[in-house]
Amino acid sequence: MTIPASFPTVSAGGFSAYIDFLAYEPTGWGALIHALSLFGHKTAVEAVRVRLRAGETATVATPEDLTAHLVLPETFVSRTRRTGEVTHATLLREPRSLTAQSFLVLVRDDEDPTARFHRVCDGLITTPLHPTWAPWLWQWATQSGALQALQSVGCRAWRGCVDEVQLEKVLSSALANGLLCIPSAASPERELSLPTPR
């Protein structure tokens, strides 16, 4: 198994694996991992994965070495797959543990996060959000602080905390001021071409 030297690593219990993507939040004493995808030899990947899910710390070798652990490790689930000699594991929060006040928006470097953020919000809050409002919703969230950018490797990530009452107020204002509109769905009758009476 040959891995390019440019991949950062994560180590725990004497084992090291390579980082595919990582989203983390620096703190005064280390870092909180919000999402991690790692790969390497099966034994190393399993050792690191198990220790992190047990709440233990790991060393993340990005440009600087960081001591890190999972934020709320009891809420994380992992998926593992194997291709040849390489084992790949992904650690993410369990969907049922996510709320409007605590969620993650995660995209690869070349992806647009706007639509992803809309889908996450639409699934976590009761206020209806039309897909065409996604750019406005993203702008509001980044300007209001409802989204906070995380440090990341191999991806881009934001920690989300949406106050639904506040969102409803600004949404109502945007609709009243004409910044947003509720698109009207064309009825089937309007879409049909009716014959002209003679």
ZADREN-317377 format. One line per 2 residues: number of its first residue (from 1); for each residue y, x, z negated of N, C-alpha, C. Coordinates in nm, 4 decimals. Each point is the difference from the previous one (the first is absolute). Example, Ala and Ser with C-alpha at 12.3 -4.5 7.8 and 13.67 -1.06 7.14 Angstrom:
BEGIN
1> -0.5690/1.3190/-0.7800/0.1190/-0.0890/0.0000/0.1200/0.0900/0.0000; 0.1050/-0.0350/0.0720/0.1190/0.0820/-0.0060/0.1090/-0.0770/-0.0730
This chain:
BEGIN
1> -0.1181/0.0850/0.0000/0.1181/-0.0850/0.0000/0.1238/0.0892/0.0000; 0.0750/0.0008/0.1092/0.1208/0.0810/0.0108/0.1220/-0.0895/-0.0098
3> 0.0877/0.0300/-0.0968/0.1198/-0.0805/-0.0229/0.1215/0.0889/0.0233; 0.1002/-0.0487/0.0762/0.1216/0.0794/0.0180/0.0650/0.0335/-0.1335
5> 0.0558/0.1186/-0.0099/0.0604/0.0449/-0.1258/0.1246/-0.0787/-0.0376; 0.0555/-0.0780/0.0949/0.1251/-0.0712/-0.0270/-0.0192/-0.1213/-0.0914
7> -0.1238/-0.0457/-0.0194/-0.0217/-0.1168/-0.0850/0.0189/0.0358/-0.1468; 0.0819/-0.0779/-0.0734/0.0112/0.0225/-0.1443/-0.1290/-0.0442/-0.0688
9> -0.0160/0.0390/-0.1244/-0.1234/-0.0309/-0.0721/0.0284/-0.0720/-0.1314; -0.1048/-0.0649/-0.0510/0.0032/-0.0608/-0.1328/-0.1237/0.0510/-0.0727
11> 0.0187/0.0464/-0.1245/-0.1086/0.0625/-0.0755/-0.0145/-0.0627/-0.1375; -0.1261/-0.0137/-0.0432/-0.0286/-0.0507/-0.1342/-0.1392/0.0454/-0.0402
13> -0.0151/0.0394/-0.1247/-0.1309/0.0394/-0.0511/-0.0637/0.1148/0.0732; 0.0797/0.0887/0.0571/-0.0545/0.1141/0.0722/-0.0357/-0.0275/0.1447
15> 0.0261/-0.1212/0.0488/-0.0280/-0.0365/0.1389/0.1305/-0.0260/0.0744; 0.0011/0.0284/0.1305/0.1194/-0.0226/0.0824/-0.0370/-0.0763/0.1262
17> 0.0894/-0.0909/0.0400/-0.0156/-0.0740/0.1246/0.1336/0.0042/0.0733; -0.0045/-0.0297/0.1286/0.1213/0.0023/0.0817/0.0670/-0.1376/-0.0003
19> 0.1321/0.0003/0.0096/0.0774/-0.1243/-0.0017/0.0274/-0.0464/0.1428; -0.0415/-0.1233/0.0292/0.0334/-0.0640/0.1274/0.1379/-0.0638/-0.0131
21> 0.0167/-0.0857/-0.1022/0.1336/-0.0492/-0.0327/0.0117/-0.0165/-0.1504; 0.1252/0.0045/-0.0464/0.0289/-0.0081/-0.1430/0.1377/-0.0610/-0.0188
23> 0.0107/-0.0971/-0.0902/0.1296/-0.0563/-0.0388/0.0117/0.0163/-0.1506; 0.1068/0.0662/-0.0441/0.0125/0.0265/-0.1435/0.1441/-0.0067/-0.0461
25> 0.0143/-0.0150/-0.1309/0.1307/-0.0130/-0.0633/0.0162/0.1131/-0.1013; 0.0930/0.0921/0.0241/0.0198/0.1097/-0.0960/0.0551/-0.0527/-0.1324
27> -0.0440/0.0602/-0.1085/0.0537/-0.0316/-0.1323/0.0332/0.1322/-0.0691; 0.0545/-0.0081/-0.1192/0.0358/0.1212/-0.0721/-0.1189/0.0840/-0.0423
29> -0.1193/-0.0606/-0.0040/-0.1181/0.0721/-0.0476/-0.1070/0.0165/0.1061; 0.0228/-0.0485/0.1201/-0.1006/0.0111/0.1054/0.0273/-0.1006/0.1093
31> -0.1033/-0.0694/0.0424/0.0178/-0.0971/0.1075/-0.0974/-0.1152/-0.0172; 0.0448/-0.1190/0.0439/-0.0843/-0.1196/0.0009/-0.0456/-0.0250/0.1434
33> -0.1305/-0.0043/0.0208/-0.0541/-0.0233/0.1334/-0.0107/-0.1506/0.0240; 0.0641/-0.0468/0.1078/-0.0051/-0.1416/0.0369/-0.1049/-0.0268/0.1073
35> -0.0334/0.0997/0.0801/-0.1023/-0.0139/0.1037/-0.0472/0.1389/0.0387; -0.1296/0.0124/0.0280/-0.0554/0.1305/0.0353/-0.1184/-0.0184/0.0934
37> -0.0007/0.0783/0.1058/-0.1145/0.0080/0.0899/-0.0399/0.1465/0.0055; -0.1254/0.0295/-0.0327/-0.0456/0.1384/-0.0047/-0.1305/0.0150/0.0765
39> -0.0274/0.1227/0.0427/-0.1225/0.0252/0.0753/-0.0483/0.1414/-0.0264; -0.1265/0.0229/0.0320/-0.0600/0.1318/-0.0206/-0.1484/-0.0135/-0.0239
41> -0.0581/0.0977/-0.0696/-0.1423/-0.0041/-0.0327/-0.0260/-0.1153/-0.0963; -0.1141/-0.0670/0.0159/-0.0310/-0.1196/-0.0786/0.0125/0.0244/-0.1502
43> -0.0572/0.1104/-0.0496/0.0020/0.0275/-0.1438/0.1427/0.0127/-0.0518; 0.0854/0.0710/0.0745/0.1386/0.0208/-0.0426/0.0792/-0.1300/0.0028
45> -0.0151/-0.0767/0.1075/0.0729/-0.1263/0.0126/-0.0398/-0.0956/-0.1122; -0.1299/-0.0115/-0.0255/-0.0470/-0.0895/-0.1054/0.0484/0.0447/-0.1375
47> -0.0017/0.1312/-0.0245/0.0437/0.0510/-0.1297/0.1471/-0.0310/-0.0249; 0.0838/0.0244/0.0992/0.1438/-0.0272/-0.0145/0.0244/-0.1498/-0.0144
49> -0.0674/-0.0799/0.0835/0.0180/-0.1456/-0.0022/-0.0382/-0.0585/-0.1364; -0.1139/0.0396/-0.0511/-0.0480/-0.0527/-0.1280/0.0935/0.0385/-0.1139
51> 0.0465/0.1243/-0.0017/0.0890/0.0433/-0.1086/0.1337/-0.0732/0.0034; 0.0542/-0.0193/0.1198/0.1266/-0.0724/0.0107/-0.0162/-0.1445/-0.0444
53> -0.1074/-0.0659/0.0416/-0.0205/-0.1401/-0.0385/-0.0276/-0.0150/-0.1489; -0.0454/0.1092/-0.0636/-0.0222/-0.0029/-0.1445/0.1289/0.0263/-0.0779
55> 0.1118/0.0209/0.0725/0.1284/0.0228/-0.0661/0.0314/0.1451/-0.0271; -0.0844/0.0917/0.0497/0.0246/0.1427/-0.0215/0.1063/0.0506/0.0977
57> 0.0534/0.1180/-0.0291/0.1020/0.0587/0.0868/-0.0642/0.0888/0.1056; 0.0758/0.0223/0.1052/-0.0408/0.0900/0.1081/0.1191/0.0875/0.0351
59> -0.0281/0.1081/0.0682/0.1071/0.0866/0.0496/0.0162/-0.0246/0.1487; 0.1199/-0.0374/0.0389/0.0309/-0.0253/0.1406/0.0782/0.1196/0.0527
61> -0.0552/0.0654/0.1007/0.0652/0.1180/0.0583/0.0736/-0.0418/0.1261; 0.1212/-0.0509/-0.0190/0.0930/-0.0268/0.1104/0.0849/0.1265/0.0076
63> 0.1247/-0.0020/0.0478/0.0770/0.1249/-0.0042/0.0021/0.0638/-0.1385; -0.0036/-0.0829/-0.1058/-0.0113/0.0547/-0.1359/-0.1208/-0.0653/-0.0661
65> -0.0569/0.0642/-0.1006/-0.1133/-0.0575/-0.0715/0.0497/-0.1048/-0.0990; -0.0622/-0.1181/0.0048/0.0371/-0.1094/-0.0900/-0.1215/-0.0458/-0.0782
67> 0.0198/-0.0282/-0.1270/-0.1028/-0.0677/-0.0783/0.0224/-0.1487/0.0197; -0.1055/-0.0714/0.0402/0.0187/-0.1408/0.0349/-0.1184/-0.0836/-0.0442
69> 0.0261/-0.1294/-0.0187/-0.1084/-0.0947/-0.0240/0.0368/-0.1333/0.0621; -0.1013/-0.0862/0.0141/0.0231/-0.1310/0.0604/0.0876/-0.0860/-0.0900
71> 0.0942/-0.0720/0.0611/0.0755/-0.0982/-0.0747/-0.0938/-0.1193/-0.0217; -0.0179/-0.0446/-0.1231/-0.0904/-0.1109/-0.0327/-0.1391/0.0213/0.0605
73> -0.0714/0.1061/-0.0414/-0.1290/0.0322/0.0633/-0.1017/-0.1136/-0.0040; 0.0097/-0.0872/-0.1005/-0.0966/-0.1097/-0.0106/0.0167/-0.1035/0.1109
75> 0.1131/0.0035/0.0716/0.0231/-0.0968/0.1079/-0.0403/0.0551/0.1366; -0.0438/0.1246/0.0062/-0.0312/0.0613/0.1290/-0.1430/-0.0294/0.0435
77> -0.0158/-0.0143/0.1290/-0.1327/-0.0087/0.0603/-0.0092/0.1117/0.1033; -0.1213/0.0397/0.0309/-0.0165/0.1075/0.0976/-0.0994/-0.0412/0.1065
79> 0.0242/0.0504/0.1185/-0.0922/-0.0185/0.1111/-0.0409/0.1379/0.0479; -0.1282/0.0181/0.0228/-0.0505/0.1301/0.0430/-0.0796/-0.0167/0.1282
81> 0.0191/0.0921/0.0923/-0.0823/0.0013/0.1210/-0.0343/0.1454/0.0331; -0.1076/0.0170/0.0733/-0.0457/0.1357/0.0313/-0.0213/0.0138/0.1496
83> 0.0507/0.1099/0.0557/-0.0197/0.0322/0.1407/-0.0504/0.1434/0.0077; -0.1274/0.0160/0.0310/-0.0568/0.1344/0.0042/0.0071/0.0662/-0.1367
85> 0.0621/0.1152/-0.0049/0.0126/0.0734/-0.1258/0.1211/-0.0432/-0.0819; 0.0863/-0.0809/0.0587/0.1266/-0.0347/-0.0654/-0.0092/-0.1371/-0.0672
87> 0.0384/-0.0053/-0.1272/0.0114/-0.1253/-0.0736/0.1481/-0.0310/-0.0189; 0.0351/-0.1252/0.0221/0.1395/-0.0439/-0.0053/0.0091/-0.1117/-0.1046
89> 0.0923/0.0121/-0.0949/0.0187/-0.1040/-0.1019/0.1469/-0.0407/-0.0054; 0.0237/-0.1290/-0.0164/0.1357/-0.0536/-0.0114/0.0129/-0.0720/-0.1328
91> 0.1064/0.0310/-0.0734/0.0274/-0.0631/-0.1294/0.1284/-0.0810/0.0115; -0.0129/-0.1321/-0.0163/0.1146/-0.0912/0.0089/-0.0111/-0.1038/-0.1105
93> 0.1137/-0.0593/-0.0361/-0.0009/-0.1081/-0.0975/-0.0800/-0.1178/0.0552; -0.0762/-0.0643/-0.0882/-0.0736/-0.1191/0.0376/0.1000/-0.1102/0.0353
95> -0.0186/-0.0692/0.1131/0.0965/-0.1031/0.0402/0.0312/-0.1013/-0.1094; -0.1006/-0.0392/-0.0813/0.0232/-0.1003/-0.1050/0.0909/0.0519/-0.1116
97> 0.0178/0.1320/-0.0088/0.0856/0.0567/-0.1050/0.1462/0.0077/0.0425; 0.0277/-0.0289/0.1262/0.1364/0.0097/0.0514/0.0777/-0.1280/-0.0287
99> 0.1259/0.0163/-0.0351/0.0892/-0.1133/-0.0229/0.1318/0.0276/0.0714; 0.0869/-0.0991/0.0043/0.1315/0.0186/0.0612/0.0807/0.1065/-0.0737
101> -0.0307/0.0223/-0.1272/0.0720/0.1009/-0.0792/-0.0667/0.1360/0.0042; -0.1165/0.0116/0.0642/-0.0707/0.1283/0.0037/-0.0941/0.0050/0.1196
103> 0.0491/0.0611/0.1094/-0.0823/0.0136/0.1199/0.0416/0.1243/0.0770; -0.0745/0.0305/0.1047/0.0226/0.1209/0.0788/0.0084/-0.0363/0.1471
105> 0.0956/0.0596/0.0696/0.0064/-0.0093/0.1460/-0.0341/0.1395/0.0515; -0.1064/0.0077/0.0794/-0.0519/0.1292/0.0458/-0.0234/-0.0062/0.1498
107> 0.0577/0.0953/0.0729/-0.0207/0.0079/0.1446/-0.0197/0.1455/0.0394; -0.0647/0.0208/0.1125/-0.0097/0.1347/0.0561/0.1383/0.0407/0.0495
109> 0.0192/0.1288/0.0213/0.1325/0.0526/0.0334/0.0624/-0.0652/0.1228; -0.0821/-0.0396/0.0979/0.0551/-0.0542/0.1251/0.0081/-0.1527/0.0012
111> -0.0332/-0.0652/-0.1103/0.0022/-0.1466/-0.0048/0.1327/-0.0527/-0.0538; 0.0368/-0.1209/0.0456/0.1199/-0.0680/-0.0496/-0.0387/-0.0798/-0.1247
113> 0.0637/0.0252/-0.1138/-0.0395/-0.0692/-0.1231/0.0540/-0.1421/-0.0137; 0.0915/-0.0400/0.0880/0.0688/-0.1280/-0.0153/-0.0962/-0.1185/-0.0008
115> -0.0864/-0.0075/0.1006/-0.0944/-0.1121/0.0086/-0.1011/0.0064/-0.1141; -0.0428/0.1199/-0.0387/-0.0956/0.0132/-0.1102/0.0606/-0.0523/-0.1302
117> 0.1269/0.0349/-0.0244/0.0673/-0.0474/-0.1206/0.0092/-0.1527/-0.0002; 0.0331/-0.0581/0.1151/0.0074/-0.1461/0.0089/-0.1335/-0.0634/-0.0349
119> -0.1099/0.0538/0.0553/-0.1326/-0.0576/-0.0269/-0.0358/0.0094/-0.1484; 0.0313/0.1145/-0.0620/-0.0302/0.0168/-0.1421/0.0787/-0.1016/-0.0825
121> 0.1304/-0.0104/0.0255/0.0847/-0.0950/-0.0737/-0.0466/-0.1428/0.0213; -0.0300/-0.0347/0.1227/-0.0411/-0.1358/0.0323/-0.1285/-0.0380/-0.0733
123> -0.0838/0.0994/-0.0284/-0.1237/-0.0266/-0.0706/0.0143/-0.0032/-0.1515; 0.1089/0.0574/-0.0527/0.0145/0.0117/-0.1449/0.1001/-0.0978/-0.0625
125> 0.0882/-0.0573/0.0817/0.0992/-0.0915/-0.0556/-0.0175/-0.1392/0.0610; 0.0560/-0.0995/-0.0671/-0.0167/-0.1382/0.0463/0.1072/-0.0430/0.0999
127> 0.1128/0.0707/0.0041/0.1073/-0.0346/0.0934/-0.0462/0.0266/0.1432; 0.0065/-0.0997/0.0894/-0.0426/0.0231/0.1386/0.0912/0.1020/0.0684
129> -0.0597/0.0927/0.0715/0.0752/0.1054/0.0695/-0.0432/0.0023/0.1461; 0.0904/-0.0374/0.0888/-0.0335/-0.0019/0.1421/-0.0116/0.1438/0.0520
131> -0.0965/0.0275/0.0890/-0.0167/0.1363/0.0530/0.1257/0.0572/0.0657; 0.0846/-0.0857/0.0595/0.1212/0.0507/0.0645/0.1022/0.0521/-0.1012
133> -0.0202/-0.0306/-0.1262/0.0911/0.0473/-0.1044/-0.0367/0.1392/-0.0502; -0.1072/0.0597/0.0511/-0.0494/0.1288/-0.0506/0.1066/0.1099/-0.0022
135> 0.0794/0.0212/0.1061/0.1029/0.1053/-0.0061/0.1044/-0.0262/-0.1095; 0.0428/-0.1268/-0.0125/0.0960/-0.0346/-0.1049/-0.0601/0.0243/-0.1380
137> -0.1260/-0.0413/-0.0175/-0.0690/0.0165/-0.1285/-0.0103/0.1479/-0.0378; -0.0326/0.0840/0.0969/-0.0099/0.1446/-0.0247/0.1345/0.0569/-0.0420
139> 0.1058/-0.0373/0.0719/0.1341/0.0497/-0.0325/0.0417/-0.0439/-0.1405; -0.0252/-0.1271/-0.0331/0.0336/-0.0482/-0.1337/-0.0754/0.0779/-0.1078
141> -0.1293/0.0213/0.0219/-0.0834/0.0662/-0.1008/0.0416/0.1453/-0.0228; 0.0324/0.0710/0.1075/0.0391/0.1409/-0.0161/0.1386/0.0121/-0.0629
143> 0.0904/-0.0922/0.0335/0.1351/0.0059/-0.0559/0.0069/-0.0499/-0.1438; -0.0857/-0.0952/-0.0356/0.0042/-0.0586/-0.1341/-0.0809/0.0792/-0.1020
145> -0.0825/0.0935/0.0481/-0.0852/0.0755/-0.0911/-0.1351/-0.0647/-0.0227; -0.0300/-0.1093/0.0723/-0.1315/-0.0621/-0.0128/-0.1095/0.0911/0.0544
147> 0.0380/0.0952/0.0842/-0.0923/0.1012/0.0510/0.0512/0.1378/-0.0388; -0.0873/0.0824/-0.0543/0.0338/0.1379/-0.0358/-0.0941/0.0936/0.0758
149> 0.0576/0.0916/0.0779/-0.0829/0.0938/0.0768/-0.0760/0.0931/-0.0937; -0.1265/0.0244/0.0341/-0.0837/0.0927/-0.0747/-0.0123/0.1311/0.0764
151> -0.0349/0.1065/-0.0687/-0.0335/0.1249/0.0661/-0.1337/-0.0215/0.0701; -0.0198/0.0623/0.1136/-0.1237/-0.0255/0.0728/-0.0414/0.1178/0.0865
153> -0.1283/0.0003/0.0336/-0.0593/0.0985/0.0896/-0.0859/-0.0777/0.0988; 0.0228/0.0171/0.1294/-0.0820/-0.0668/0.1009/0.0272/-0.1487/0.0158
155> 0.1047/-0.0505/-0.0639/0.0339/-0.1422/0.0070/0.1432/-0.0174/-0.0483; 0.0465/-0.1237/0.0006/0.1252/-0.0370/-0.0658/-0.0319/-0.1153/-0.0934
157> 0.0620/-0.0015/-0.1170/-0.0358/-0.1012/-0.0995/0.1203/-0.0394/-0.0836; -0.0021/-0.1262/-0.0440/0.1045/-0.0546/-0.0858/-0.0654/-0.0810/-0.1115
159> 0.0562/0.0098/-0.1201/-0.0420/-0.0828/-0.1124/0.0877/-0.1238/-0.0001; -0.0615/-0.1176/-0.0039/0.0750/-0.1240/0.0102/0.0036/-0.0779/-0.1293
161> 0.1163/-0.0624/-0.0265/0.0172/-0.0886/-0.1151/0.1030/-0.1052/0.0420; -0.0477/-0.1178/0.0387/0.0870/-0.1053/0.0529/0.0212/-0.1085/-0.1054
163> 0.1267/-0.0258/-0.0300/0.0378/-0.1109/-0.0875/0.0134/-0.1228/0.0901; -0.0954/-0.0927/-0.0096/-0.0023/-0.1130/0.0923/0.1217/-0.0905/-0.0153
165> 0.0499/-0.0162/-0.1208/0.1187/-0.0836/-0.0213/0.1201/0.0606/0.0726; 0.0168/0.1310/-0.0128/0.1103/0.0689/0.0687/-0.0172/-0.0101/0.1512
167> -0.1231/0.0188/0.0477/-0.0259/-0.0096/0.1436/0.0333/-0.1388/0.0525; -0.0362/-0.1039/-0.0732/0.0303/-0.1369/0.0434/0.1500/-0.0223/0.0115
169> 0.0777/0.0572/-0.0939/0.1457/-0.0152/0.0042/0.0597/0.0657/0.1235; -0.0384/0.1261/0.0269/0.0582/0.0695/0.1156/-0.0520/-0.0589/0.1305
171> -0.1226/-0.0496/-0.0018/-0.0553/-0.0633/0.1193/0.0747/-0.1291/0.0308; 0.0260/-0.0807/-0.1035/0.0761/-0.1241/0.0200/0.1387/0.0298/0.0528
173> 0.0626/0.1046/-0.0540/0.1335/0.0391/0.0451/-0.0026/0.0453/0.1460; -0.1016/0.0797/0.0362/-0.0104/0.0484/0.1387/-0.0226/-0.1157/0.0967
175> -0.0755/-0.0987/-0.0411/-0.0223/-0.1169/0.0862/0.1277/-0.0834/0.0117; 0.0718/-0.0167/-0.1120/0.1236/-0.0782/0.0010/0.1078/0.0676/0.0833
177> 0.0039/0.1326/-0.0019/0.1023/0.0751/0.0737/-0.0374/0.0273/0.1452; -0.1187/-0.0420/0.0404/-0.0413/0.0206/0.1385/-0.0556/0.1383/0.0292
179> -0.0185/0.0834/-0.1030/-0.0615/0.1321/0.0228/-0.1466/-0.0161/0.0388; -0.0623/-0.1045/-0.0538/-0.1373/-0.0332/0.0333/-0.0061/-0.1450/0.0450
181> -0.1007/-0.0320/0.0791/-0.0211/-0.1397/0.0374/-0.1489/-0.0297/-0.0092; -0.0298/-0.1270/-0.0118/-0.1394/-0.0432/-0.0027/-0.0367/-0.0371/0.1432
183> -0.0824/0.0836/0.0656/-0.0348/-0.0308/0.1399/-0.0739/-0.1323/0.0077; 0.0363/-0.0806/0.0999/-0.0674/-0.1293/0.0171/-0.1162/0.0192/0.0963
185> -0.1167/-0.0447/-0.0430/-0.1181/0.0097/0.0861/0.0078/-0.1113/0.1029; -0.0206/0.0358/0.1249/0.0032/-0.1016/0.1060/-0.1206/-0.0909/-0.0151
187> 0.0253/-0.1272/0.0063/-0.1111/-0.0951/-0.0122/-0.0795/0.0001/0.1297; -0.1279/-0.0391/-0.0049/-0.0810/-0.0013/0.1222/0.0599/-0.0860/0.1094
189> 0.0669/-0.1125/-0.0403/0.0590/-0.0873/0.1025/0.1092/0.0703/0.0768; 0.0789/0.0843/-0.0715/0.1098/0.0687/0.0680/-0.0507/0.1090/0.0929
191> -0.1188/0.0520/-0.0310/-0.0523/0.1076/0.0831/-0.0636/-0.0542/0.1277; -0.0348/-0.1292/0.0009/-0.0618/-0.0570/0.1192/0.1058/-0.0302/0.1052
193> -0.0370/0.0135/0.1226/0.0906/-0.0355/0.1085/-0.0302/-0.1450/0.0394; 0.0908/-0.0892/-0.0380/-0.0207/-0.1429/0.0261/0.0508/-0.0355/0.1398
195> -0.0684/-0.0933/0.0652/0.0463/-0.0404/0.1340/0.1327/-0.0738/-0.0077; 0.0826/0.0170/0.1018/0.1297/-0.0664/0.0046/-0.0196/-0.1446/0.0457
197> 0.0553/-0.0967/-0.0793/-0.0150/-0.1407/0.0419/0.0657/-0.0241/0.1362; -0.0597/-0.0907/0.0828/0.0590/-0.0314/0.1303/0.0638/-0.1358/-0.0006
